[in-house]
Amino acid sequence: VENAEYGYMVSVLRPVDEAQLEAWAEEISSINARAREVAIEKLDAAYIVLQRAAEAREAATRQQQQQQKTPSGGDDTAAPAERPESADEVLNGLIDAYFATLADHAVVVAGGDDARGRVLRSALGESFRGGRPAAPASAGAPGAPSGTATVAGRRFRREEEELAAAAAVRREVEADAVYSVVARLVLSPDWPALPSDDVHAVARAVAQFLAGISSLVLPARKWRDHRCWGRFKGFAEFQHLESLAFAALARIRAAKSGKPSGGVGGAAAAAPPASQ
């Protein structure tokens, strides 16, 4: 299981049954839940550490002010006031304690579960719910509710569908954005006549132009001040931009000829060849 850009990618080496898929979904769901819990706990611990360091600084300041108010000719037999820890000493000690423990970091740096609750309650007010979230029960573990794996599997598949729908929307938005710029570019009066009218060659030249890549046909020294030059240089893959430019040109040519956008010059539009 590898953490991909949008979720997880599972490599299946042999056929698996529904039960195995449900178990994988439950395991991944548990990993995500634990990751969220750990992230929140780390934020709580960092806040508590900084809060305790600030309190130490305030205590040292109050003691210093009290000593300044005390007359110098006071009782010499009185024991000197114990010097409180400085903010740096408190901060260093709490950092050492944080890295010395493997769990419950917020409790450790706060000095106990009750102290942790008081600090977070004072910061969050009514939003503080108290306690720490319990680790999710694994499918098949003692005490795990029946149907947990099935519910997790349905949730996992729903998340996959939502990600797929979001990716489809993103592709459509990208295609429309590239189409509008390509149309503005190639239909403008300053667009030159290219050596070849082949849609693949034109799509590559347009994609290079939009990516801000100089070429013999459209050199940067002449075109870099054009409003469309380098408009999509942030695209991660040039081949993807070239494909979108090809599709945009196909739509433009189809609109000119009054034919469906699936064809270019009466023939079925083929995807641009892979860039070498």
N, C-alpha and C positions, 0 to 999 in steps of 0.2 A: 504494500500500500504506500503510495507516494502522495505527498501533499502537492496538488496541482494548483494552478492559478485560481480556479474556481471550484474548490472542493477537493475531492480525492479521486485518484485514478487507480483502478484495480486491474491488475494483469491476471487473467484467468488462464491457467495452463491446461486445465482439463474441465470437462462438463461438471457443473455443480447443480445441486438441487435447491429447492426453495428454502429449505431449512438453513442451508449454509449461507444463502443470500441474506436471510433475516438475521443470522448471527453476525455477519459482517456489518450489516447496517447498525445493529445494536452496539457493536464495538466502536464503530466510527462515531456514533452519536455520543457514546460515553466519553470518548476522547475529546470531542468538541465541548461537552459540558464541563469536563475537568479543566480544559484550557481556559474557559471563561471564568471558572471559579478561581483558578490560580491567578489570572490577570487581576481580578478584583481584590484578591487577598494581597497581592503585591502593592497595589495602589493604597490600600488601607495601611499596610505596614510603612510605606514611605511617608504617608501623612502623619502617622503616629510618631515616627522618628523625628520628623521636623518639628512637630508640636512639642515633644518632650525637650528637644534642644532649645526651642524658644522659651519654654518655661524655665529651663536652667539659666538662661541668660537673664530673664526677669528676676529670678531669685538672687543671682549674684549682684544685680544692680540694686535691688532693695537692700541687701546686706551692706553694700558699699555706702549707700545713702544713710543707713542707720548708723554706721560707724562714724560718718562725718558729723552727724548730729550729736554724738556722744561727746561730752566734755573730755578734754585730754587729761584733766586732773582727777579722773574718776577713781574708783576702787581698784587698786593694783592687785588685790587678792582674787578678783573675779577671773574665772577661767575665760580665756579668749574664745570667742565664738568660732565654731568649726567652719572652715571655709567650704562653701558648697562647690560641687563640681562645675567646672566651666561648661559652656555650650559645646566647645570642641571636644572636651572629654566625654560628655554625654553622647555626642554624635558618634565619636569613634567607638565607644563601648557598644552602642546599639547596632552599629554596622557589623562589628565583630559577632554580636549575638545573632544577627540576621543570617549571616553566612555560616554560622556554626550549627544551625538547625535545618532539618530537611522538610519540616511541615509546620503549619500553624505559625507562620512568621509574624503575623500581626499580633497574636497572643504573646509571643516571646518578647517582642520589642515593647509591648505595652506593659508587661509585668504581670500578666494574668488575663483571664477571659473577662472578668468583671471590669478591670481597668480599660481593656479594649472597648467594651461596650460603652463605658462612660465617655471616652474620648470621641468615639464615632457618633454617639447620640448627641453630644454637644455640637458636633459639626453638621450633622445631617438633620437634626430635629425630628420632625414627625416622619421623615422619609426613612429613618433608621428602623429596620424591622427586627433587629436583634438576632443573635445566634449566627451560626455559620451554616451555609448550605451543605447538606449531606451529600456524600458521593453517590452517584446514581447506581442502583443495583444492576448487576450484569444479568443477562438472560440466563436462566437456568440456575442462578445462585440461590442459596437458601433464603427464603423470605421475599424473593422477587415476585411481583404480581404476575398472574397468568396473563398471557397475551402481550407481555412487554415487548418481545422481539417483533411480533406482528405489528404492533403500533409503531415501533421504531422503523420497521421496514417501510410502512406506508409513509411515514414522515420523510424518510430518506428519499423515496421515489418522488414525493411531492416537491421536495427541494430540488431534485434533479430536473423535474419538469419546469419549475420556476426559473432555474438557471438557463435552461434551454430556451424558454420564451424570452428571457431578458437578452440572451445572445442574439436571437433572431431580430428583436427590436433594434439592438445595437447595429447589426449588419444593415438593416434597412435604413437607419439614420445615416450611417456612413455612406451607403450607396447614393442616397438623395443629396447629401452634402457634396460628394465628388461630382455627381451629375450636374448640379447647378454651376459649379466652378468650371467644369469641362465645357459646358454649353456656352458660358460667358467667354471662355477663352477661344474656342475654335470658331465661334460665330462672330467674333469681333473683327472689324475691318483690318486690324493690324496683325492678324494671324497669317503667317506666310504660307506660300504653297510649298509643301514638302516634296522631296524627291520621289517618294512613293506614296500612293494612295491606298496601299494595303492597310486594312484596319488594324492588323497586328502591329505593323511598323508604326502607324500613327499612334496607337495606344501606348506603345513603349516610349515614343518621343513625348507624348503628353504626360505620362507618368514621371518621366525624368524631369520635365519642366516643373510639375507640381511638387516634386521632391527636392527641387533646388539643385539638380544634378546637371552640370554643364555637358553639352554634347556638341558634335560637329554641326548638327542641323540647327540647334538652338543654343549657341554659346552663352555662357554666363555674362561675359563682358558686354553683350548687347541686350540681354533680356533680364538681368538681375533686378532692374528697377520696375519691372512690370508688376502690376498689382497681384497677379496670380502666381508669380514666381515663388517657389518654395512654400506654397500655401499648405501642403500636407507633408512637410518634411518630418513631422513627428510620427508618421506611421511606422509601426514596428517592422513590417515586412514590405519591401518594395514590390514583391510579386503580388501581394494582396492589393496594393494600390494600382498596379498595372491591370489587374483583373477588373477592378472597379472602373478604371478609365476605359477599358475595352467595352464593358457593359454600357457605360454612358455614351460612347461613340455609336454603339449599336442602336441605342434608343434615338439618338439624334438623326442617324441616317434613316432609320425606319420612319421617323416622323416626317422627314423630308420626302420620302418616297411614298408615304401613305400605306406602308406595309407593316405587319406585326413586328414588334421589337425583337422577336426571336430570330429574325432573319436579317442578313446584311447582303444587299445586292441580289436578293432573290434566293440566296442559299442559306442554310441553317448556320447560325452564328456559332462558331466554335470558340472554346475558351482559349485565351492566349497561351502560347507555349511557355513552358517553364523557363525562367531566366537562367542563363548559364553563368 
